[in-house]
Amino acid sequence: MPGLGHVIRRRSDQAATTFVITAALLGCAWGIGHLAGSGAAIFFLMLLVLPWWAFQSYDAFLPHAPAQSGLARLGVTLKVVWARAHDVRYLGALFFLTAFTDLYIITANPEYALTVFCTKPAGLWGGLAKAQSPTLHTLIGYGFMRLRRWSLLLYLAYAAFGLLNATANYACFGYGRVRTVFLLTLIAFTAYVLWRRQCFDATETSSPRL
């Protein structure tokens, strides 16, 4: 429950701030779902509400500073998260989540065929096309959570393939809401990863800090 960590640590002001922000975000998610559908609401939850949930939990974990409370403390925690690249690790966790989702879709719908450059491969090639998604998502997710440089290179190669594939499918099948959202999200996601690429320059043997 948002704010519970602060309540346990007797930080009532911070708990109240956390609860209000959480309620506002959930209200926004409900409004987006009401106006644009459940898909848009889930997208908002994954991009903002879940990161906030993890952020406020981490904020409660950090040592208490008497001079910091409310939004001022959240600003300090944000600097810690940024310096320790926990935002990148969260992206890694999202890759794990999508890997599980992909695997579930594949196993629950054996007839599902992935569209690759305007075609839907069948047989062995179709199986390999479907298997690459959860496999690469798992590898990238692990690498991001460990801040491994090889995972950045693997992601960039995967993103380049995804961008070319999405563009080709867009040209073949025309506009589609899901297709358009995926393409725009991929571009924004890749731009953010490139912006944070220095996080992957840490020595491979160093232990990530919490």
WORA-V248189 format. One record per residue. N is the residue number from 1. RES is the residue in one letter. D_LAST is the distance of its C-alpha to the last C-alpha in Angstrom with 1 decimal. Layout:
BEGIN
N/RES/D_LAST
N/RES/D_LAST
END
This chain:
BEGIN
1/M/21.2
2/P/19.8
3/G/19.8
4/L/20.0
5/G/16.7
6/H/18.1
7/V/21.5
8/I/20.3
9/R/18.7
10/R/22.0
11/R/21.1
12/S/24.1
13/D/24.2
14/Q/20.7
15/A/21.5
16/A/24.7
17/T/23.2
18/T/20.7
19/F/23.7
20/V/25.9
21/I/23.7
22/T/23.1
23/A/26.9
24/A/27.7
25/L/25.6
26/L/27.1
27/G/30.5
28/C/30.1
29/A/29.3
30/W/32.4
31/G/34.5
32/I/33.4
33/G/34.2
34/H/37.5
35/L/38.5
36/A/37.1
37/G/36.6
38/S/33.9
39/G/32.6
40/A/31.8
41/A/30.1
42/I/27.9
43/F/27.0
44/F/26.1
45/L/24.0
46/M/21.9
47/L/21.5
48/L/21.0
49/V/21.0
50/L/18.4
51/P/15.8
52/W/16.8
53/W/16.4
54/A/12.8
55/F/12.3
56/Q/14.2
57/S/12.4
58/Y/9.0
59/D/11.4
60/A/12.9
61/F/9.8
62/L/9.4
63/P/12.2
64/H/15.6
65/A/17.6
66/P/21.3
67/A/22.3
68/Q/20.0
69/S/21.0
70/G/21.8
71/L/21.4
72/A/20.6
73/R/17.3
74/L/16.4
75/G/17.2
76/V/14.8
77/T/11.9
78/L/13.1
79/K/13.0
80/V/9.4
81/V/8.9
82/W/11.6
83/A/10.6
84/R/7.3
85/A/9.6
86/H/8.2
87/D/12.0
88/V/12.9
89/R/10.7
90/Y/12.6
91/L/15.8
92/G/15.1
93/A/15.1
94/L/18.3
95/F/19.8
96/F/19.4
97/L/21.0
98/T/23.8
99/A/24.4
100/F/25.0
101/T/27.2
102/D/29.1
103/L/29.8
104/Y/31.0
105/I/33.3
106/I/34.7
107/T/35.4
108/A/36.8
109/N/39.0
110/P/40.4
111/E/42.8
112/Y/40.1
113/A/40.6
114/L/38.1
115/T/39.9
116/V/39.5
117/F/41.5
118/C/43.9
119/T/44.6
120/K/43.5
121/P/43.6
122/A/44.9
123/G/45.1
124/L/42.9
125/W/41.8
126/G/40.9
127/G/38.8
128/L/37.0
129/A/36.4
130/K/34.8
131/A/32.8
132/Q/31.1
133/S/29.2
134/P/27.1
135/T/26.8
136/L/25.5
137/H/23.2
138/T/21.6
139/L/21.4
140/I/20.0
141/G/17.5
142/Y/16.2
143/G/16.3
144/F/14.5
145/M/11.5
146/R/11.6
147/L/12.8
148/R/16.1
149/R/18.9
150/W/21.5
151/S/20.0
152/L/20.7
153/L/24.2
154/L/24.7
155/Y/23.7
156/L/26.0
157/A/28.8
158/Y/28.3
159/A/28.2
160/A/31.4
161/F/33.1
162/G/32.1
163/L/33.4
164/L/36.7
165/N/37.1
166/A/36.5
167/T/38.9
168/A/41.5
169/N/41.3
170/Y/41.6
171/A/44.7
172/C/46.2
173/F/45.6
174/G/45.3
175/Y/43.2
176/G/41.1
177/R/38.5
178/V/36.0
179/R/36.7
180/T/36.4
181/V/33.2
182/F/31.6
183/L/32.9
184/L/31.8
185/T/28.3
186/L/28.0
187/I/29.1
188/A/26.7
189/F/23.7
190/T/24.7
191/A/25.2
192/Y/21.6
193/V/20.2
194/L/22.6
195/W/21.6
196/R/17.9
197/R/19.1
198/Q/17.9
199/C/14.3
200/F/15.9
201/D/17.5
202/A/14.7
203/T/16.3
204/E/16.4
205/T/15.8
206/S/12.6
207/S/9.5
208/P/6.7
209/R/3.8
210/L/0.0
END
